[in-house]
Amino acid sequence: MSADTDAGFAEKDGVLCADGVPLPAIAQKCGTPSYVYSAGRMATNAQALEDAFRAALPPRSQPLIAYACKANGNTAVLKLFSKRGFGADVVSGGELMRALRGGMTPEKIVFSGVGKTDEEIAFALETKVRQINVESGPELRRISALARRAGVRAPVALRFNPDVDAGTHAKITTGKSENKFGLAEEDVRSLYAVAAKDDALTLRGLSIHIGSQLTSVEPFAQAFGKLARLAADLKAQGLKLDTLDLGGGLGIAYRDERGPCLKDYAAAVRDIIHPLGADIIVEPGRFLTGDAGLLLARILYIKESRGRKYMILDAGMNDLIRPSLYDAWHPIRPVAGKGGGAATEHYDVVGPVCETGDTFAKNRALPADAQPGDLVAVMAAGAYGFSMSSRYNSRPHPPEILVRKGRFDVIRQREDIRDIINEDLVPAWLDT
Ligand SMILES: *Cc1c(COP(=O)(O)O)cnc(C)c1O
């Protein structure tokens, strides 16, 4: 790729830009609220991860990077990654369909999730995905039965729950024994032996995914260690194991935290996993898209009440639910004309949705002279932003805009409320 000096979000002449495009120009054309993505930043993130693995591992042992589509599943975003040779980690039949549409080849698609339906399993088999990551004994038996019925062998890996604390928010921890995800070690051992003897299954290996927004390599290294010991044991018993899927979870900077050092992460993969000689898969989601997106909103009102100042935006929790759901902290920046030394005030930044939880930030320092009509950007909203959005309060989904090298494209239209209402069906007995 050619050098892209404007990649990412940066101020130019006092105006916040995305890959060189001033955000007010996007707001003017597309309205607000809108999701704006930087293709340059996505590429930079992808490159950083590739570089870390290239430096750590020999060319023949490079991991398959299976982008976790649930972070941001827009077809254009998937295309951007599939063109780099990335695969996909999908958690539903819908995501599998998206990944295929996004250009991911089936042999690079991993199907994860605790509750796959018969239809989804059948679709995955028909599509010939690389592997289905299995999370329970009953699921393994369903997959086997469905594969037998279809006259194929189902490629499966068992998801091991290594019981390590990822040190992240309780709602995004997945690798503790009390979480619903994965199989305990003793269950992996017994099911692995069962699966090995089942001629409707092809055993690929093991997978883990211990949580999201990890900020240190330590929990990864612990989980890799447990995974490696278990894998070595299974191999010693003569069982087939050709793939180790290490899951996602790489964190990003939202506030003052930092994501894990990629060099150390890749070194942990090299030191702990690589010696087993298996194919390696990683499933980053947030790391690739999180800081490459923002939610562009306009101030509707400044309201003062009992000594508090509220900045009321035209974006709400239906557009970006992370602050309400996980107490997530997102940077909020004025888009224009409120440069460095300007006086600030503390605001509660809220949306129009009828929920007290519809609050993006409390007591946030923002320009004292902020006015209705001004644009603000809720930063680091490129992962689990649009993909978790809803239409609560009959608010249409916002559009998504992808910017690259000074140009932007709408990659998803703003919904029209009339179309949404037309999805309702009124039974004949009421329609008189
Ligand atoms: C959500 C998820 C991921 C991606 O997690 P990030 O924290 O976004 O990297 C990867 N693998 C599985 C199985 C997941 O459920």
The ligand as a Tripos MOL2 file, in Angstrom:
@<TRIPOS>MOLECULE
LIG
   15    15     1     0     0
SMALL
NO_CHARGES

@<TRIPOS>ATOM
      1 C1        -16.0330  -11.3920   20.1210 C.3       1 LIG1
      2 C2        -15.0930  -12.4720   19.7580 C.ar      1 LIG1
      3 C3        -13.8510  -12.1670   19.2110 C.ar      1 LIG1
      4 C4        -13.3510  -10.7550   19.0300 C.3       1 LIG1
      5 O1        -13.0780  -10.1160   20.2280 O.3       1 LIG1
      6 P1        -12.3250   -8.6920   20.2220 P.3       1 LIG1
      7 O2        -12.2120   -8.3680   21.6540 O.co2     1 LIG1
      8 O3        -13.1710   -7.7560   19.4740 O.co2     1 LIG1
      9 O4        -11.0030   -8.9100   19.5810 O.co2     1 LIG1
     10 C5        -13.0380  -13.2060   18.8290 C.ar      1 LIG1
     11 N1        -13.4180  -14.4990   18.9910 N.ar      1 LIG1
     12 C6        -14.6140  -14.8380   19.5310 C.ar      1 LIG1
     13 C7        -14.9750  -16.2610   19.6700 C.3       1 LIG1
     14 C8        -15.4850  -13.8460   19.9490 C.ar      1 LIG1
     15 O5        -16.6460  -14.1700   20.4890 O.3       1 LIG1
@<TRIPOS>BOND
     1     1     2 1
     2     2     3 ar
     3     2    14 ar
     4     3     4 1
     5     3    10 ar
     6     4     5 1
     7     5     6 1
     8     6     7 2
     9     6     8 1
    10     6     9 1
    11    10    11 ar
    12    11    12 ar
    13    12    13 1
    14    12    14 ar
    15    14    15 1
@<TRIPOS>SUBSTRUCTURE
     1 LIG1         1 GROUP 0 **** ****
